[in-house]
Amino acid sequence: MSDPATTDSYPKKIQLPDGSTVELRRMTRDDRDGVLGFARALPQEDLLFLRVDLTDDKVVDDWVQNVTTGHSITIVAYDDKGLVGYAAIHRNPTSWTRHLGEVRVNVDPVYRSRGLGRALTSHVFDLAGELGLQKLTAHMTSDQRGAQAAFRRLGFVPEALLADYVQDRTGTTRDMVIMSFDIAGHTDQTLGTVKL
C-alpha cells in the first residue's frame, strides 16, 4: 500500500490508463443524490448482486449516516456527467469483528475494465488505517467470477464458500464467497483446533 491518504488529499483528479480523467472525493451528505442516481441507472442484472438496495432512499440515507459517524469510509468518483463509481469500507465498531472492514466496490458499466475500480479500491485501502482496521473482507456470489478475479489481483484470498447463503432481488439463492486481505501483510497459515 502507498502512504496513508488523509482527508486533506481529496478531492483529487486521477487519470485512468485509457487517458480519461475522473475526480475522486470523500463521500459526504452532498453525494446522496449522486449515489441514488448512479444506482438507479445500473442495469437490472447488476442490481441483483448489490449487498443492499441502493435504489432505496432510506438505505442510502443510512449509508450517509455511517459515513458521517465514521463507521464507513467511501471514495466516490465523478466525471463531467456525474457519479461513476465508488469504493467503500463498512464496519461494525461494536461487534467482535470491529477489526474487520468489508470492501464494496461498484463502477458504472462504461468505466469497467478501464482501471477505475482498481484505483478506487487502492484509495480506500489507504484510508482503512483511519478506522484502525487489521483485515479487509469482500463478499460476492460464486458466479461473480470477474469480481473474484479483480479482488485476487489486489491480493485478496478466498476464505469461505457458504452454500445458498444469499438471496438476490428475485428470491433466487446463491452461494456466497468471502475473500480477505490482511492489512498487516501477514496471516497465520497454520490451522489449529477450534474449541467450542
C-alpha positions, 0 to 999 in steps of 0.5 A: 500500500502507498502512504496513508491518504488523509482527508486533506488529499481529496478531492483529487483528479486521477487519470485512468490508463485509457487517458480519461480523467475522473475526480475522486472525493470523500463521500459526504451528505452532498453525494446522496443524490449522486449515489441514488442516481448512479444506482438507479441507472445500473442495469437490472442484472447488476442490481441483483448482486448489490449487498443492499438496495441502493435504489432505496432512499432510506438505505442510502440515507443510512449509508450517509449516516455511517459515513458521517459517524465514521463507521464507513469510509467511501471514495466516490468518483465523478466525471463531467456527467456525474457519479461513476463509481465508488469504493467503500469500507463498512464496519461494525465498531461494536461487534467482535469483528470491529477489526474487520472492514468489508470492501464494496466496490461498484463502477458504472458499466462504461468505466469497467475494465478501464482501471477505475475500480482498481484505483478506487479500491487502492484509495480506500485501502489507504484510508482503512488505517483511519478506522484502525482496521487489521483485515479487509473482507469482500463478499460476492456470489460464486458466479461473480467470477470477474469480481473474484478475479479483480479482488485476487489481483489486489491480493485478496484470498478466498476464505469461505464458500457458504452454500445458498447463503444469499438471496438476490432481488428475485428470491433466487439463492446463491452461494456466497464467497468471502475473500480477505486481505490482511492489512498487516501483510501477514496471516497465520497459515497454520490451522489449529483446533477450534474449541467450542 
